[in-house]
Amino acid sequence: MSDNPRYVFEPEKRPALPVSNSDRLFPIRRIYCVGRNYASHAREMGGDPDREAPFFFSKPADAILPGGGRMPFPLATEELHHEVELVVALGAGGARLEPGSCRELIYGYAVGVDLTRRDLQRDAKASARPWAMAKGFDRSAPCSPLVTAVAVGHPRSGSIGLSVNGEIRQSADLADLVWSPEETLAHLSRLVELAPGDLVFTGTPAGVGSLSSGDTYLAWIERVGELTGTVLGPEHAGAAI
Ligand code: MN
């Protein structure tokens, strides 16, 4: 059989993340993100962590930037913010799930950074418009290789943090999550059907701040891994490198 002769052009391969200590790749279907899932960050953004159910937004699958590395400064922003997050990778799916049945969906974990064009997000909030352009831009989801749940279990406590040029900006503990990964997946599965290949960025702790041209960040989560990346200068603005 010939290869997809009816496509107008050759479809791109699915974005993927490498799996640590293996030669395998995890193909990405969708990227979901949770807003305000650490009490400290909810407060710094003006929310009330005690009363808000989790809410979600998404990024395109090809926003993933495996391994961080060097990235051009994004288009259309003067306020690029870092948000370090535990990323949950699903090896199975379902809809209308209970938290008690969600752990078995989880294939593995990664360290991700939910890069945010905070100036665009502020404008979107003020005018009650969507966050899509503030959150779902090119290369907005740097992510470490996945570690499997088989290898590391299900980390629910331990250090999560991010430094910029060696200075610690975010430092917290996974135990401070308002909604656990299982609870988050259960909520999300009531909105959309989950499927293998879905990634969920589970929210960021306090200390979000700006990344400027030339900055190097280091993000870490105990038992999960590290991620480092550098934002290139304005001469690279928006261009693929
Ligand atoms: Mn976030």
Boltz pocket constraint, residues with backbone or C-beta under 6 A from the ligand:
constraints:
  - pocket:
      binder: B
      contacts: [[A, 33], [A, 34], [A, 35], [A, 83], [A, 85], [A, 114], [A, 201], [A, 203], [A, 204]]
      max_distance: 6.0
